[in-house]
Amino acid sequence: MLLSADEGAPFEVLERDGPSSFFIVCDHAGRLIPRALGMLGLTDGDLARHIAWDIGAAGVARRLAAALGAHAVLQRYSRLVIDCNRPLSAPDSIAARSERTDVPGNRDVEAAAAQARAQAVFHPYHDEIRAALDRRAARGQPTVLIAVHSFTPVYLDVPRAWHAGVLYHRDARLAHTLLAALRAGGELVVGDNQPYTASAHTDYSIIEHGERRGFPYVELEIRQDLIADEQGQTAWAQRLARLLPAAAADLAASTTTPPG
């Protein structure tokens, strides 16, 4: 097995089976590397960068889960081990290069080794989410899926103007409602499927656990410099804890109120 018993589960669960309709996932919360993989040929500095994890996302997810009483599942291992927000068939499921950084330990990974990473990290994380969602369905608890991510202020030397972005694939119900709420004050620049465009090739969690189940969902991207410390994480969690219930209520009203 890739993970030793003392390395623990690849995920952390917060507010287990909480009463809220919101359900939070954080695919890139951690930057651990299994001991068996060493450091993948990288330095401590490399593993502190965005290439290894979504800086600040876990802090926002934790605070948001506490504020909403929402069940949350956080992935503890680095996206460089295996990306839990990519289909296993995606070319960058195990990235040999991220931004401008080569990842020696991910070069020419054989199929059996890739499968071992999936069995150790990817499948347990998503199986945990599936099991929790199944329990909610069995007791008739509604679900609104929130995926928390972060992005770099500059990518390949190009500055990014957005403070945050809302991502979605085919179902934009919650994303567009939240987008309007985030933009309403005028102080935030919020992207509509920016700085990334969600797709079945690049995003796994919102499609597998949200769209395929018919749940309202949104993938939230927050710029890392805004949530790099506890103050920023708290501010964004408080903002989202205020806006998300209102957005979900507006969405529910718009889908249940008859026209005219």
C-alpha positions in Angstrom: 0.0 0.0 0.0 1.2 3.5 -0.8 0.1 5.0 2.5 1.4 3.6 5.8 -1.2 3.1 8.6 0.3 6.0 10.6 -0.1 8.5 7.7 -3.8 8.6 8.3 -6.8 8.9 6.0 -6.4 11.0 2.9 -9.4 13.2 3.9 -10.6 15.1 6.9 -14.3 15.4 7.8 -15.8 18.4 9.5 -19.3 18.9 11.0 -20.1 15.3 10.1 -23.7 14.9 9.0 -24.3 18.5 9.9 -27.9 19.9 9.7 -27.2 22.4 6.9 -28.3 21.9 3.3 -24.8 23.0 2.3 -22.1 20.3 1.7 -18.5 21.5 1.3 -15.6 19.9 -0.5 -12.1 21.1 -0.7 -10.2 19.0 -3.3 -6.8 20.7 -2.8 -6.8 21.4 0.9 -3.5 19.8 1.8 0.0 19.3 0.5 1.1 16.1 2.2 3.2 13.6 0.2 3.2 9.9 1.1 6.6 8.9 2.6 6.9 6.3 -0.1 7.1 9.0 -2.8 9.7 11.1 -1.0 9.3 14.7 -2.1 8.7 13.8 -5.8 12.0 15.4 -6.5 10.9 18.9 -5.3 12.0 21.3 -2.6 10.1 22.5 0.5 9.7 25.8 -1.3 8.1 24.1 -4.3 5.7 22.2 -2.0 4.6 25.5 -0.4 3.5 26.9 -3.7 0.2 26.7 -5.5 1.5 23.8 -7.6 1.1 21.6 -4.6 -2.2 22.9 -3.0 -4.8 25.7 -3.0 -3.3 28.1 -0.5 -6.0 29.4 1.9 -8.8 27.2 0.6 -8.8 24.8 3.6 -9.0 27.7 6.0 -12.0 29.2 4.2 -13.7 25.7 4.0 -13.2 25.1 7.7 -14.6 28.4 8.8 -17.5 28.2 6.3 -18.4 24.7 7.5 -18.4 25.9 11.1 -20.5 29.0 10.3 -23.1 27.0 8.3 -23.1 23.8 10.3 -22.2 22.1 7.0 -20.7 18.7 6.5 -17.3 19.2 4.8 -14.7 16.9 3.4 -11.1 18.1 2.9 -8.5 16.3 0.9 -5.2 16.1 2.8 -2.7 15.1 0.1 -1.0 17.3 -2.5 -2.6 17.5 -6.0 0.9 16.5 -7.2 0.4 13.0 -5.8 -2.9 12.8 -7.7 -5.3 15.5 -8.5 -8.7 14.8 -6.9 -10.4 17.4 -9.1 -9.4 15.7 -12.3 -10.9 12.6 -13.9 -8.3 9.8 -13.7 -8.2 9.8 -17.5 -7.0 13.5 -17.6 -3.5 14.1 -18.8 -2.7 16.1 -15.7 -4.3 13.7 -13.2 -0.6 13.1 -12.2 1.2 16.2 -13.5 4.7 15.8 -14.7 4.9 19.6 -15.0 3.0 22.3 -13.2 3.2 25.9 -14.4 7.0 26.2 -15.1 8.1 23.5 -12.6 9.0 20.0 -13.6 8.0 17.3 -11.2 10.6 14.5 -11.5 8.7 12.0 -9.3 5.8 12.2 -11.7 7.7 11.6 -14.9 6.8 8.3 -16.7 4.6 7.0 -13.9 3.7 3.5 -14.8 0.0 2.4 -14.8 0.4 0.3 -11.7 1.9 3.1 -9.8 -0.8 5.5 -10.9 -3.4 3.1 -9.8 -1.8 2.8 -6.4 -2.0 6.6 -6.0 -5.7 6.5 -7.0 -6.4 3.7 -4.6 -4.7 5.4 -1.8 -6.0 9.0 -2.2 -8.5 9.6 -5.0 -10.9 6.8 -4.5 -11.1 7.0 -0.6 -11.7 10.8 -0.8 -14.5 10.6 -3.4 -16.0 7.4 -1.8 -16.2 9.4 1.5 -18.1 12.1 -0.3 -20.4 9.6 -2.0 -21.2 7.8 1.2 -22.1 11.1 3.0 -24.3 12.2 0.1 -26.0 8.8 0.1 -26.8 9.2 3.8 -28.3 12.6 3.2 -30.4 11.3 0.4 -31.7 8.4 2.5 -32.9 10.8 5.2 -34.3 13.3 2.7 -31.8 16.0 3.6 -31.4 18.5 0.7 -27.9 19.2 -0.6 -26.3 22.3 -2.1 -22.7 21.4 -3.1 -19.9 24.0 -2.6 -16.4 23.3 -3.8 -13.8 25.7 -2.4 -10.6 26.4 -4.3 -8.1 29.2 -4.7 -6.0 30.6 -7.6 -2.8 32.6 -8.0 -2.8 36.4 -8.4 -0.3 35.9 -11.4 -0.2 33.0 -13.8 2.8 32.6 -16.2 3.6 36.3 -15.7 0.0 37.5 -16.5 -1.8 39.3 -13.6 -5.3 38.2 -12.8 -7.8 41.0 -12.1 -10.4 38.9 -10.4 -10.9 38.7 -6.7 -12.9 35.5 -7.1 -14.7 33.4 -9.6 -17.7 31.1 -9.8 -17.3 28.0 -11.9 -20.0 25.6 -13.3 -20.4 23.2 -16.1 -24.0 22.8 -17.6 -25.9 23.9 -14.5 -25.4 27.6 -13.7 -28.3 27.9 -11.3 -26.5 28.6 -8.1 -23.4 30.0 -9.7 -25.2 32.9 -11.5 -27.3 33.7 -8.4 -24.1 33.8 -6.2 -22.3 35.8 -8.9 -24.9 38.5 -8.8 -24.7 38.6 -5.0 -20.9 38.9 -5.0 -20.9 41.6 -7.6 -23.7 43.6 -6.0 -21.6 45.7 -3.7 -19.4 46.9 -6.5 -16.1 46.3 -4.7 -15.4 42.8 -6.0 -14.3 41.7 -9.5 -15.8 38.3 -9.8 -15.3 36.0 -12.8 -18.1 34.0 -14.6 -16.3 30.7 -15.3 -13.0 32.7 -14.8 -10.1 32.4 -14.2 -10.9 28.8 -15.2 -13.7 27.3 -17.3 -15.2 24.2 -15.7 -15.5 21.2 -18.0 -15.8 17.4 -17.7 -12.1 17.2 -18.7 -10.8 19.6 -16.0 -13.3 19.3 -13.1 -14.4 16.2 -11.4 -16.0 17.0 -8.0 -18.8 19.4 -9.1 -19.8 17.2 -12.0 -19.6 13.8 -10.2 -21.1 14.9 -7.0 -23.3 17.8 -8.0 -24.4 17.8 -11.6 -24.8 14.1 -12.0 -27.0 14.0 -8.8 -29.0 17.0 -9.9 -27.8 19.1 -6.9 -27.4 22.9 -7.1 -23.6 23.5 -6.9 -20.9 26.0 -7.4 -17.1 25.8 -7.6 -15.7 28.8 -5.8 -12.3 30.2 -6.7 -10.8 32.8 -4.4 -7.5 34.7 -5.1 -4.8 33.4 -2.8 -3.4 36.7 -1.6 -6.9 37.5 -0.2 -7.0 34.3 1.9 -3.4 33.6 2.7 -3.9 34.5 6.4 -6.5 33.8 9.0 -8.0 37.3 8.7 -8.6 36.9 5.0 -10.0 33.4 5.5 -12.4 34.5 8.2 -13.5 37.5 6.1 -14.3 35.4 3.1 -16.0 32.6 5.1 -18.2 35.2 6.8 -19.0 36.8 3.4 -20.0 33.4 1.9 -21.9 32.3 5.0 -24.0 35.5 4.6 -24.5 35.2 0.8 -24.8 31.5 0.2 -28.0 30.9 2.2 -29.6 33.9 0.5 -28.5 32.7 -2.9 -29.8 29.2 -2.2 -33.2 30.6 -1.0 -33.5 32.8 -4.1 -32.7 29.8 -6.3 -35.3 27.7 -4.5 -38.0 30.4 -4.8 -37.3 30.8 -8.5 -37.7 27.1 -9.1 -40.9 26.7 -7.0 -42.8 29.8 -7.7 -45.2 29.4 -10.6 -44.9 32.0 -13.4 -47.3 35.0 -13.4 
